[in-house]
Amino acid sequence: MDMKEFMIRLKGRIARLSFRTGLVVLGVCVLCYALSFAQMLLPISVTTKGVLWTLLFGMAKACQYSALVILGKEGINRIRARLKS
């Protein structure tokens, strides 16, 4: 199995997860974004802050794209409808 086939299978398996799972992953995404910037207030070295920011921001981006795959277009529309009402 080559890498392209593996990624297609992985995307398919992730997309079958539930709407609720997508919301949980989206919540983790928001938490990672908040932590990536909040850690700048800690009294630690600049190097450590840079490493923490890179790790947390990377995790936030990974969670964001995973949540988008899980939720799909219909899930995003459901969230928008709830926010509008």
N, C-alpha and C positions, 0 to 999 in steps of 0.2 A: 504494500500500500504506500503510495507516494504522499508527499506532504499536502498537495492540493486536495486529494481525496479525503485525507484525514481531517482537514479543516472544514470541508463541506459536511462530513459526518458529524463533527463536533458542533457546528452551527445548527444542524438539524436537531441534535439531541438537546441543546440549550433552548432552542425555540419551542420545544414541547413542554417546557416547565410552565407552571401556573402563573396567573396574573399576580397572585399574592406573593409568590416568590420573586417576581420582577419588582414589586414594590419594596420588598425587604432589601434586595440588592441595590435599588435606587436609594434607600435610606442609608445603607452602608456607604454608598458613593458620597452622599452629602456629608456624612460624618468624616470621611477621609479628607474631603476638601476642607472642612472646618479645622481639622487637626493639622493639616499641612500648613495652614497659615497661623494657627494659634500657637504652635510650637515655637514660633519666632519670638514669643514673649518670655520663653524660658531662659534662665541665666546659664547658658552652655556656650561652648565655643562656636565660632562661625562655621567651622568645618562640619561639626556635628549637626548644626542647623541645616546646612546645605544637604547633607546626606539624608536627614530626616525628611526634609521637604521633598527631595527627589523620590524617596520611597513612598511617602504618603500621597504625593500628587500622582505618581504612577499608578498606585493602587486605586485612586479615585477615578482615573481615566479608564482603567481596566473594568472597574465596576460599572461605570457609566455606559460603556459600549456593551457590556454583558446585559445590563438592564434593558438597553434598547433592543437587543436581539430577543430577549425573553418576552418583553412586552409586545413588540411588533407594532405595526401601524394601528391596529384596533385598540390595543392597550393604551397607546399614547392618546388616542381620541377619547377613550373612557376617562383618562385622567384630566384631560382638558375640559371635558364636559362637566366633571365634578367640580373643578376649580371655578368654572363660570357660573355655576348655580349657587 
